[in-house]
C-alpha cells in the first residue's frame, strides 16, 4: 500500500470594494493558494519495490512510498468585479 505524507496548504483571499456613486462598485480581489509552496503528494506508487525506496517510516511503522503525482504549487490569482 502506498502511503503519502500529510496534506498541508494555506490559502488566502484579500478583497477591497471601491464605490462609484450609489449603484456602481468595483471589487478588487487577490488570492493566493498553497502560500508556503509545500510539496503535497497526490498519490503514491503501490508497488512493493517503491514502498521502501526512501526508507522513511510513518508513526505506525509503515514505510512511505514513492510519490507519483503532486498537487499544484504556489499560485496567485487577481481579479476585478464590476457591479452596477
PERAWO-V193597 format. One record per residue. RES is the residue in three letters. SS is DSSP state (a for helix, b for strand, c for the rest). Layout:
<<RES,SS> <RES,SS>>
This chain:
<<UNK,c> <UNK,c> <UNK,b> <UNK,c> <UNK,c> <UNK,c> <UNK,c> <UNK,c> <UNK,c> <UNK,c> <UNK,c> <UNK,b> <UNK,b> <UNK,b> <UNK,b> <UNK,b> <UNK,b> <UNK,b> <UNK,b> <UNK,b> <UNK,c> <UNK,c> <UNK,c> <UNK,b> <UNK,b> <UNK,b> <UNK,b> <UNK,b> <UNK,b> <UNK,b> <UNK,b> <UNK,b> <UNK,b> <UNK,c> <UNK,c> <UNK,c> <UNK,c> <UNK,c> <UNK,c> <UNK,c> <UNK,b> <UNK,b> <UNK,b> <UNK,b> <UNK,c> <UNK,c> <UNK,c> <UNK,a> <UNK,a> <UNK,a> <UNK,a> <UNK,c> <UNK,c> <UNK,c> <UNK,c> <UNK,c> <UNK,b> <UNK,c> <UNK,c> <UNK,c> <UNK,c> <UNK,c> <UNK,b> <UNK,b> <UNK,c> <UNK,c> <UNK,b> <UNK,b> <UNK,b> <UNK,b> <UNK,c> <UNK,c> <UNK,c> <UNK,c> <UNK,b> <UNK,b> <UNK,b> <UNK,b> <UNK,b> <UNK,b> <UNK,b> <UNK,b> <UNK,b> <UNK,c>>
